[in-house]
């Protein structure tokens, strides 16, 4: 692993710990650390190091998509990903391309200021 990848993983781990302790109680069964674990293999792609997401990244994206099957879970996942996006300095174009690159079609556009309540 490169120093940049290790640093990014450390940031994600720290973010997971902070988010886990700061998340308000919800009816959602999805916790931020689980969301981040699914997305960790995507860091090289999201940060511009890889031209395409890896197989492990896409498996995590598909797993996350399948597990967030209630409104509360989708909102919790959205809030977690918004926070992580800012912390790991992901490239917006990569974040927007990720679902399609992994074979998923989302009915909305990914943006840093997306309203997770809609």
C-alpha positions in Angstrom: 0.0 0.0 0.0 1.1 3.5 -0.7 1.5 6.2 1.9 -1.5 8.0 0.4 -3.7 4.9 0.6 -2.7 4.2 4.2 -3.4 7.8 5.1 -6.8 7.7 3.4 -7.7 4.5 5.2 -6.6 6.0 8.5 -8.9 9.0 7.8 -11.8 6.6 6.9 -11.2 4.6 10.1 -11.1 7.7 12.2 -14.2 9.0 10.5 -16.0 5.8 11.1 -15.2 5.9 14.8 -16.3 9.6 15.1 -19.5 9.1 13.0 -20.4 6.0 15.0 -20.3 7.9 18.3 -22.0 11.1 16.9 -24.8 9.5 14.9 -28.2 10.2 16.5 -30.4 7.2 17.4 -32.3 6.1 14.3 -34.6 3.3 13.2 -32.0 2.4 10.6 -30.0 -0.9 10.9 -27.1 0.4 8.9 -24.2 2.0 10.9 -21.7 4.3 9.4 -18.7 2.0 10.1 -20.4 -0.7 8.0 -21.0 1.8 5.2 -17.4 2.9 5.2 -16.1 -0.7 5.3 -18.1 -1.5 2.1 -16.7 1.7 0.4 -13.0 1.4 1.5 -12.0 -0.6 -1.6 -13.3 2.4 -3.7 -10.8 4.9 -2.3 -8.2 4.6 -5.0 -10.9 5.2 -7.7 -12.6 8.0 -5.8 -9.4 9.8 -5.1 -8.3 9.6 -8.8 -5.6 7.0 -8.4 -7.4 4.3 -10.5 -9.2 4.8 -13.8 -11.9 2.3 -13.0 -13.3 0.9 -9.7 -12.0 -2.5 -8.6 -14.0 -5.6 -8.4 -13.9 -5.3 -4.6 -15.1 -1.8 -4.8 -18.1 -2.7 -7.0 -18.9 -5.6 -4.7 -19.0 -3.2 -1.8 -21.2 -0.7 -3.7 -23.6 -3.4 -4.7 -23.7 -4.8 -1.1 -24.4 -1.4 0.3 -27.1 -0.7 -2.3 -28.8 -4.0 -1.5 -28.6 -3.6 2.3 -30.1 0.0 2.4 -33.6 -1.1 1.6 -35.6 1.1 3.9 -36.0 4.9 3.8 -34.3 5.2 7.2 -31.3 3.1 6.0 -31.0 5.0 2.8 -31.0 8.3 4.7 -28.4 7.0 7.2 -26.2 5.7 4.4 -26.5 9.0 2.5 -25.5 11.1 5.5 -22.5 8.8 6.2 -21.3 9.0 2.6 -21.7 12.8 2.5 -19.4 13.1 5.6 -16.9 10.6 4.2 -16.8 12.3 0.8 -15.6 15.5 2.4 -13.1 13.7 4.7 -11.4 11.6 2.0 -11.3 14.4 -0.6 -13.0 12.3 -3.3 -13.3 13.6 -6.8 -16.9 14.5 -7.6 -16.7 13.0 -11.1 -15.5 9.7 -9.7 -18.3 9.6 -7.1 -20.9 10.4 -9.7 -19.5 7.7 -12.1 -19.2 5.0 -9.4 -22.7 3.6 -9.4 -22.9 3.3 -13.2 -19.3 1.9 -13.4 -20.5 -0.8 -11.0 -23.6 -1.6 -12.9 -26.1 0.3 -10.7 -28.6 2.9 -11.9 -29.6 5.5 -9.4 -32.6 7.7 -9.8 -30.7 10.8 -8.6 -27.4 12.6 -9.2 -24.7 12.3 -6.5 -23.7 15.7 -5.3 -21.8 16.9 -2.1 -24.9 18.8 -1.0 -27.5 16.2 -1.8 -30.5 16.4 0.6 -30.6 13.0 2.2 -34.2 13.5 3.4 -35.6 13.4 -0.1 
